[in-house]
Amino acid sequence: MRTLSGNIMWHQGTITKKDRRLLNRHDSFTLWFTGLSGSGKSSLANEVEKRLFEMGFRSYILDGDNIRHGLNSNLGFSPDDRKENLRRIGEVSKLFVDAGVITLAAFISPYQVDRDMVRKMFPNGEFIEIFISCPLEICEWRDPKGLYLKARKGELKEFTGISAPYEPPVSPEVVIETGKHSISECVDQIIRYLKLKGKI
């Protein structure tokens, strides 16, 4: 992405990401939760963060709805706006990781090309894609915000899974089936993966 001025330069601080990780006594990375609305992204991200907190890890959640209250309040849900939404979140996530914090990002992020764009912002191993796989009918049955009902009535345009596509990840690091397992079991699966990879 082009900058607005040729006079903008990146300033490297004295304290590095490595220094912050040493202070925190743990690695930093982004867990990117993607899936349909109602699949359990936010609930699972919250429970994973709770588990990490109890284990003594510094973390922070970036949630789709929360981000649209402030940072991305000027964006809609067109493909271009969704792309820009994720680009900004990717940049924020990268800053959190640089700060030495485990970042949990919970966004529908329906397009493979946009998730790939975010992945490319990170060095290898710092972006962990977690596909929250859940059948559409279960997501609709849960419908925690009543959005599917509105979408079926035509009251919501460009709604993922109904009037806009969702492209499942091609090769995510982790696949979680929230329609088959309890939230505790799903958290355990993610924690096991992080331990196996030496991230925690």
GUMI-797669 format. One record per residue (C-alpha): residue in one letter; chain; x negated, y negated, z. Coordinates in Angstrom, 3 decimals, always signed. Each point is the difference from the previous one (the first is absolute). Layout:
BEGIN
<r res="a" chain="A" c1="X" c2="Y" c3="Z"/>
...
This chain:
BEGIN
<r res="m" chain="A" c1="+0.000" c2="+0.000" c3="+0.000"/>
<r res="r" chain="A" c1="-1.443" c2="-3.398" c3="-0.985"/>
<r res="t" chain="A" c1="-0.696" c2="-2.666" c3="+2.589"/>
<r res="l" chain="A" c1="+1.254" c2="-3.570" c3="-0.353"/>
<r res="s" chain="A" c1="-3.451" c2="-1.555" c3="+0.281"/>
<r res="g" chain="A" c1="-3.541" c2="+0.867" c3="-0.980"/>
<r res="n" chain="A" c1="-1.134" c2="-1.443" c3="+3.336"/>
<r res="i" chain="A" c1="+1.394" c2="+2.840" c3="+2.131"/>
<r res="m" chain="A" c1="-2.621" c2="+2.265" c3="+1.526"/>
<r res="w" chain="A" c1="+0.225" c2="+2.986" c3="+2.335"/>
<r res="h" chain="A" c1="-1.722" c2="-0.713" c3="+3.327"/>
<r res="q" chain="A" c1="-1.446" c2="+3.036" c3="+1.744"/>
<r res="g" chain="A" c1="+0.275" c2="-0.210" c3="+3.789"/>
<r res="t" chain="A" c1="-2.778" c2="+0.931" c3="+2.380"/>
<r res="i" chain="A" c1="+2.106" c2="+2.719" c3="+1.637"/>
<r res="t" chain="A" c1="+0.690" c2="+2.859" c3="-2.408"/>
<r res="k" chain="A" c1="+2.658" c2="+2.666" c3="-0.301"/>
<r res="k" chain="A" c1="-2.535" c2="+2.491" c3="+1.300"/>
<r res="d" chain="A" c1="-0.605" c2="-2.199" c3="+3.067"/>
<r res="r" chain="A" c1="+3.719" c2="-0.186" c3="+0.738"/>
<r res="r" chain="A" c1="+0.385" c2="+3.755" c3="-0.376"/>
<r res="l" chain="A" c1="-2.867" c2="+0.542" c3="+2.429"/>
<r res="l" chain="A" c1="+1.659" c2="-2.354" c3="+2.494"/>
<r res="n" chain="A" c1="+3.347" c2="+1.789" c3="-0.383"/>
<r res="r" chain="A" c1="-1.707" c2="+3.419" c3="+0.037"/>
<r res="h" chain="A" c1="+2.053" c2="+1.243" c3="-2.936"/>
<r res="d" chain="A" c1="+0.318" c2="-0.168" c3="-3.773"/>
<r res="s" chain="A" c1="+2.429" c2="-2.360" c3="-1.752"/>
<r res="f" chain="A" c1="+2.177" c2="+0.830" c3="-2.987"/>
<r res="t" chain="A" c1="+3.486" c2="-0.443" c3="-1.443"/>
<r res="l" chain="A" c1="+2.766" c2="+2.578" c3="+0.243"/>
<r res="w" chain="A" c1="+2.358" c2="-0.835" c3="-2.870"/>
<r res="f" chain="A" c1="+3.489" c2="+1.456" c3="+0.563"/>
<r res="t" chain="A" c1="+2.042" c2="+0.152" c3="-3.219"/>
<r res="g" chain="A" c1="+3.453" c2="+1.447" c3="-0.631"/>
<r res="l" chain="A" c1="+3.645" c2="-0.788" c3="-0.550"/>
<r res="s" chain="A" c1="+1.981" c2="-2.269" c3="+2.281"/>
<r res="g" chain="A" c1="+1.222" c2="+2.159" c3="+2.882"/>
<r res="s" chain="A" c1="-2.719" c2="+2.611" c3="-0.467"/>
<r res="g" chain="A" c1="-1.520" c2="-0.833" c3="+3.384"/>
<r res="k" chain="A" c1="-3.007" c2="-2.172" c3="-0.884"/>
<r res="s" chain="A" c1="+0.421" c2="-2.635" c3="+2.695"/>
<r res="s" chain="A" c1="+1.098" c2="+2.445" c3="+2.701"/>
<r res="l" chain="A" c1="-2.948" c2="+2.270" c3="-0.706"/>
<r res="a" chain="A" c1="-2.508" c2="-2.871" c3="-0.220"/>
<r res="n" chain="A" c1="+1.187" c2="-1.223" c3="+3.398"/>
<r res="e" chain="A" c1="-0.368" c2="+3.435" c3="+1.560"/>
<r res="v" chain="A" c1="-3.443" c2="+0.502" c3="-1.528"/>
<r res="e" chain="A" c1="-1.099" c2="-3.383" c3="+1.333"/>
<r res="k" chain="A" c1="+1.356" c2="+0.914" c3="+3.437"/>
<r res="r" chain="A" c1="-2.031" c2="+3.218" c3="-0.041"/>
<r res="l" chain="A" c1="-3.138" c2="-1.828" c3="-1.164"/>
<r res="f" chain="A" c1="+0.476" c2="-2.637" c3="+2.715"/>
<r res="e" chain="A" c1="+0.304" c2="+2.692" c3="+2.653"/>
<r res="m" chain="A" c1="-3.263" c2="+1.471" c3="-1.317"/>
<r res="g" chain="A" c1="-1.758" c2="-3.355" c3="+0.381"/>
<r res="f" chain="A" c1="-0.100" c2="-1.165" c3="-3.627"/>
<r res="r" chain="A" c1="+0.603" c2="-3.590" c3="-1.122"/>
<r res="s" chain="A" c1="+2.700" c2="-0.173" c3="-2.663"/>
<r res="y" chain="A" c1="+2.650" c2="-2.206" c3="-1.585"/>
<r res="i" chain="A" c1="+3.136" c2="+0.650" c3="-2.075"/>
<r res="l" chain="A" c1="+0.865" c2="-1.950" c3="-3.133"/>
<r res="d" chain="A" c1="+3.671" c2="+0.742" c3="-0.704"/>
<r res="g" chain="A" c1="+1.881" c2="-0.896" c3="-3.172"/>
<r res="d" chain="A" c1="+2.870" c2="-1.890" c3="+1.628"/>
<r res="n" chain="A" c1="-2.245" c2="-1.857" c3="+2.452"/>
<r res="i" chain="A" c1="-2.347" c2="-1.192" c3="-2.742"/>
<r res="r" chain="A" c1="+2.912" c2="-1.327" c3="-2.059"/>
<r res="h" chain="A" c1="+1.056" c2="-2.184" c3="+2.942"/>
<r res="g" chain="A" c1="-3.146" c2="-2.091" c3="-0.341"/>
<r res="l" chain="A" c1="-2.968" c2="+0.660" c3="-2.271"/>
<r res="n" chain="A" c1="+2.101" c2="+1.276" c3="-2.911"/>
<r res="s" chain="A" c1="+3.286" c2="-1.784" c3="+0.667"/>
<r res="n" chain="A" c1="-0.159" c2="-1.612" c3="-3.452"/>
<r res="l" chain="A" c1="+0.026" c2="+3.349" c3="-1.851"/>
<r res="g" chain="A" c1="+2.968" c2="+1.959" c3="-1.328"/>
<r res="f" chain="A" c1="+0.216" c2="+3.609" c3="-1.180"/>
<r res="s" chain="A" c1="-0.757" c2="-0.223" c3="-3.712"/>
<r res="p" chain="A" c1="-2.913" c2="+2.151" c3="-1.198"/>
<r res="d" chain="A" c1="-2.244" c2="-3.085" c3="-0.141"/>
<r res="d" chain="A" c1="+0.981" c2="-1.110" c3="+3.503"/>
<r res="r" chain="A" c1="-0.453" c2="+3.519" c3="+1.363"/>
<r res="k" chain="A" c1="-3.477" c2="+0.047" c3="-1.511"/>
<r res="e" chain="A" c1="-0.932" c2="-3.329" c3="+1.549"/>
<r res="n" chain="A" c1="+1.495" c2="+1.115" c3="+3.327"/>
<r res="l" chain="A" c1="-2.304" c2="+3.010" c3="+0.047"/>
<r res="r" chain="A" c1="-3.012" c2="-1.947" c3="-1.249"/>
<r res="r" chain="A" c1="+0.303" c2="-2.376" c3="+2.944"/>
<r res="i" chain="A" c1="+0.522" c2="+2.860" c3="+2.438"/>
<r res="g" chain="A" c1="-3.035" c2="+1.774" c3="-1.419"/>
<r res="e" chain="A" c1="-2.111" c2="-3.098" c3="+0.577"/>
<r res="v" chain="A" c1="+1.300" c2="-0.397" c3="+3.562"/>
<r res="s" chain="A" c1="-0.599" c2="+3.700" c3="+0.700"/>
<r res="k" chain="A" c1="-3.563" c2="-0.349" c3="-1.280"/>
<r res="l" chain="A" c1="-0.592" c2="-2.893" c3="+2.406"/>
<r res="f" chain="A" c1="+1.339" c2="+2.042" c3="+2.924"/>
<r res="v" chain="A" c1="-2.285" c2="+2.894" c3="-0.930"/>
<r res="d" chain="A" c1="-2.924" c2="-2.414" c3="-0.208"/>
<r res="a" chain="A" c1="+0.973" c2="-1.160" c3="+3.506"/>
<r res="g" chain="A" c1="-0.451" c2="+3.579" c3="+1.177"/>
<r res="v" chain="A" c1="+3.689" c2="+0.751" c3="+0.416"/>
<r res="i" chain="A" c1="+1.888" c2="+3.118" c3="-1.105"/>
<r res="t" chain="A" c1="+2.772" c2="-1.420" c3="-2.183"/>
<r res="l" chain="A" c1="+3.327" c2="+1.730" c3="-0.577"/>
<r res="a" chain="A" c1="+1.846" c2="-1.387" c3="-3.036"/>
<r res="a" chain="A" c1="+3.594" c2="+1.166" c3="-0.501"/>
<r res="f" chain="A" c1="+1.341" c2="-1.026" c3="-3.404"/>
<r res="i" chain="A" c1="+2.223" c2="+1.704" c3="-2.559"/>
<r res="s" chain="A" c1="-2.636" c2="-0.907" c3="-2.623"/>
<r res="p" chain="A" c1="+1.869" c2="+1.863" c3="-2.750"/>
<r res="y" chain="A" c1="-2.450" c2="-0.262" c3="-2.906"/>
<r res="q" chain="A" c1="-3.147" c2="+2.094" c3="-0.365"/>
<r res="v" chain="A" c1="-1.856" c2="-2.792" c3="-1.816"/>
<r res="d" chain="A" c1="+0.583" c2="-2.400" c3="+2.900"/>
<r res="r" chain="A" c1="-1.153" c2="+2.507" c3="+2.618"/>
<r res="d" chain="A" c1="-3.088" c2="+0.666" c3="-2.140"/>
<r res="m" chain="A" c1="-0.631" c2="-3.747" c3="-0.093"/>
<r res="v" chain="A" c1="-0.022" c2="-0.120" c3="+3.799"/>
<r res="r" chain="A" c1="-2.170" c2="+3.113" c3="+0.289"/>
<r res="k" chain="A" c1="-2.646" c2="-1.640" c3="-2.193"/>
<r res="m" chain="A" c1="-0.342" c2="-2.826" c3="+2.521"/>
<r res="f" chain="A" c1="-1.586" c2="+2.407" c3="+2.505"/>
<r res="p" chain="A" c1="-3.236" c2="+1.983" c3="+0.089"/>
<r res="n" chain="A" c1="+0.417" c2="+3.778" c3="-0.169"/>
<r res="g" chain="A" c1="+1.521" c2="+1.426" c3="+3.165"/>
<r res="e" chain="A" c1="+1.546" c2="-3.242" c3="+1.235"/>
<r res="f" chain="A" c1="+3.363" c2="+0.412" c3="-1.761"/>
<r res="i" chain="A" c1="+2.058" c2="+3.032" c3="+1.028"/>
<r res="e" chain="A" c1="+3.245" c2="+0.392" c3="-1.924"/>
<r res="i" chain="A" c1="+2.753" c2="+1.770" c3="+1.928"/>
<r res="f" chain="A" c1="+2.981" c2="+1.028" c3="-2.110"/>
<r res="i" chain="A" c1="+3.160" c2="+0.218" c3="+2.097"/>
<r res="s" chain="A" c1="+1.858" c2="+2.585" c3="-2.039"/>
<r res="c" chain="A" c1="+3.705" c2="+0.096" c3="+0.751"/>
<r res="p" chain="A" c1="+2.907" c2="+0.923" c3="-2.314"/>
<r res="l" chain="A" c1="+2.100" c2="-2.922" c3="-1.181"/>
<r res="e" chain="A" c1="+3.163" c2="+1.554" c3="+1.463"/>
<r res="i" chain="A" c1="-1.554" c2="+0.063" c3="+3.483"/>
<r res="c" chain="A" c1="-1.200" c2="-3.594" c3="-0.335"/>
<r res="e" chain="A" c1="+3.519" c2="-1.001" c3="-1.062"/>
<r res="w" chain="A" c1="+1.537" c2="+1.936" c3="+2.883"/>
<r res="r" chain="A" c1="-2.287" c2="-1.789" c3="+2.462"/>
<r res="d" chain="A" c1="+0.420" c2="-3.409" c3="-1.712"/>
<r res="p" chain="A" c1="-1.137" c2="-1.889" c3="+3.136"/>
<r res="k" chain="A" c1="+0.670" c2="-3.429" c3="-1.533"/>
<r res="g" chain="A" c1="+3.021" c2="+0.879" c3="-2.137"/>
<r res="l" chain="A" c1="-2.009" c2="-0.853" c3="-3.107"/>
<r res="y" chain="A" c1="+0.800" c2="+3.122" c3="-2.018"/>
<r res="l" chain="A" c1="+3.712" c2="-0.633" c3="+0.459"/>
<r res="k" chain="A" c1="-0.419" c2="-3.546" c3="-1.270"/>
<r res="a" chain="A" c1="-2.140" c2="+1.210" c3="-2.913"/>
<r res="r" chain="A" c1="+2.605" c2="+2.601" c3="-0.982"/>
<r res="k" chain="A" c1="+2.620" c2="-2.763" c3="+0.002"/>
<r res="g" chain="A" c1="-2.199" c2="-2.136" c3="-2.244"/>
<r res="e" chain="A" c1="-0.533" c2="-2.600" c3="+2.699"/>
<r res="l" chain="A" c1="-3.778" c2="+0.515" c3="-0.005"/>
<r res="k" chain="A" c1="-1.909" c2="-0.221" c3="-3.246"/>
<r res="e" chain="A" c1="-3.329" c2="+1.725" c3="-0.706"/>
<r res="f" chain="A" c1="+0.329" c2="+2.272" c3="+3.027"/>
<r res="t" chain="A" c1="-2.606" c2="+2.769" c3="+0.048"/>
<r res="g" chain="A" c1="+1.446" c2="+3.464" c3="-0.482"/>
<r res="i" chain="A" c1="+3.318" c2="-1.276" c3="-1.375"/>
<r res="s" chain="A" c1="-0.461" c2="-2.764" c3="-2.578"/>
<r res="a" chain="A" c1="-3.810" c2="-0.126" c3="+0.031"/>
<r res="p" chain="A" c1="-2.470" c2="+2.892" c3="-0.230"/>
<r res="y" chain="A" c1="-2.254" c2="+1.520" c3="+2.626"/>
<r res="e" chain="A" c1="-3.135" c2="+1.682" c3="-1.308"/>
<r res="p" chain="A" c1="-1.301" c2="+2.626" c3="+2.469"/>
<r res="p" chain="A" c1="-3.757" c2="-0.206" c3="+0.597"/>
<r res="v" chain="A" c1="-2.140" c2="+2.079" c3="-2.362"/>
<r res="s" chain="A" c1="-2.602" c2="+1.041" c3="+2.561"/>
<r res="p" chain="A" c1="+0.657" c2="-1.365" c3="+3.491"/>
<r res="e" chain="A" c1="-2.315" c2="+0.949" c3="+2.837"/>
<r res="v" chain="A" c1="+2.946" c2="+1.151" c3="+2.112"/>
<r res="v" chain="A" c1="+3.556" c2="+1.116" c3="-0.804"/>
<r res="i" chain="A" c1="+2.522" c2="-0.154" c3="+2.854"/>
<r res="e" chain="A" c1="+3.432" c2="+1.602" c3="-0.363"/>
<r res="t" chain="A" c1="+2.203" c2="-1.875" c3="+2.444"/>
<r res="g" chain="A" c1="+3.090" c2="+1.892" c3="-1.133"/>
<r res="k" chain="A" c1="-1.489" c2="+3.279" c3="+1.243"/>
<r res="h" chain="A" c1="-2.015" c2="-0.929" c3="+3.083"/>
<r res="s" chain="A" c1="+0.524" c2="-1.982" c3="+3.194"/>
<r res="i" chain="A" c1="-1.705" c2="-3.360" c3="+0.355"/>
<r res="s" chain="A" c1="-2.306" c2="+1.495" c3="+2.633"/>
<r res="e" chain="A" c1="-1.071" c2="+2.746" c3="-2.404"/>
<r res="c" chain="A" c1="-0.596" c2="-2.594" c3="-2.716"/>
<r res="v" chain="A" c1="-2.164" c2="-2.089" c3="+2.334"/>
<r res="d" chain="A" c1="-1.972" c2="+3.112" c3="+0.931"/>
<r res="q" chain="A" c1="-0.641" c2="+0.697" c3="-3.695"/>
<r res="i" chain="A" c1="-1.447" c2="-3.478" c3="-0.562"/>
<r res="i" chain="A" c1="-2.133" c2="+0.116" c3="+3.140"/>
<r res="r" chain="A" c1="-1.342" c2="+3.414" c3="-1.018"/>
<r res="y" chain="A" c1="-0.959" c2="-1.382" c3="-3.422"/>
<r res="l" chain="A" c1="-1.808" c2="-2.980" c3="+1.553"/>
<r res="k" chain="A" c1="-1.922" c2="+2.272" c3="+2.367"/>
<r res="l" chain="A" c1="-0.864" c2="+2.413" c3="-2.806"/>
<r res="k" chain="A" c1="-1.430" c2="-2.849" c3="-2.075"/>
<r res="g" chain="A" c1="-1.913" c2="-1.408" c3="+2.964"/>
<r res="k" chain="A" c1="+1.943" c2="-3.264" c3="-0.031"/>
<r res="i" chain="A" c1="+0.907" c2="+0.256" c3="+3.682"/>
